[in-house]
Amino acid sequence: MPMLILQGERDYQVTMEDFANWKKALGSRKDVTFILYPKLNHLFVEGEGKSTPAEYSAPGNVAKVAIDDIAKWIEGVSRRIAFDIELPTFDIKMKKSADQVKVKTENNSATLDVLSQSGIGGATIALAKGKWPTTVVLRLHLGGLESVAISNGKVKLVGSVLSRSGNTKRLYVTENGKDEQRESETEIKVFDAAGKPIKGLPDKGGYFEIKLPKALLEDQPKSLELGWIDFFRG
């Protein structure tokens, strides 16, 4: 766990002796950063001479240099964590050779883009390496959505968008083959070819988008079964 240890040299509560002890205990670790500020007191407020309790009553702000150092440290740690994340890889088997599922992974998220010439098809998306990301987004590049279903063997997400009557959307979850249905915490969204949200059905190049619910991914399933039907299928 990365650590940032800041010390005001004028601090009489947490002293330079304490700071030295921290450096002695953790100084050999590459993920621990130590910064000393000669003019700052216990509150990280700048001053001159020896700090006293009366100084705490005077108005003051945390020194900008300390704020900037904290921000830079957080940014650097975030970049290192993102770099160290092992991106998952997937083994995808299509039911129809003309269809495709394109996968894009970045940090702790993945986007699955479904392209289907006939408008009806399916795929098995198996985890070949790594772990399922926290966020997985399914994009169906279809003109309509009579139905879509995605299952991990225990939990199944089923959705549809009506071709009439205001294009009502429905998305629900079932578990272990039970008849009981519950509404998903996610929803079906519609976007145009430029990625802008729209109402109704997608035009050419547009797509339906669904963020997969946690229940599908939290047990790190070996694979997901995906199926779709476009009511404009050819």
ABEGO torsion letter per residue (X at the ends): XBBBBBBBAABAABBAAAAAAAAAAAAABAABBBBBBAABBAAGBBBBEBBBAAAAABBBBBBAAAAAAAAAAAAAAAAAAAAABBBBBBBBBBABAABBBBBBBBEABBBBBBBBAAGBBBBBBBBABEBBBABBBBBBBBABBABBBBBAGABBBBBBBBABGGGBBBBBBBBGGBABBBBBABBBBBBBAAGBBBBEBBBBGBBBBBBBBAAAAAAGBABBBBBBBBAABX
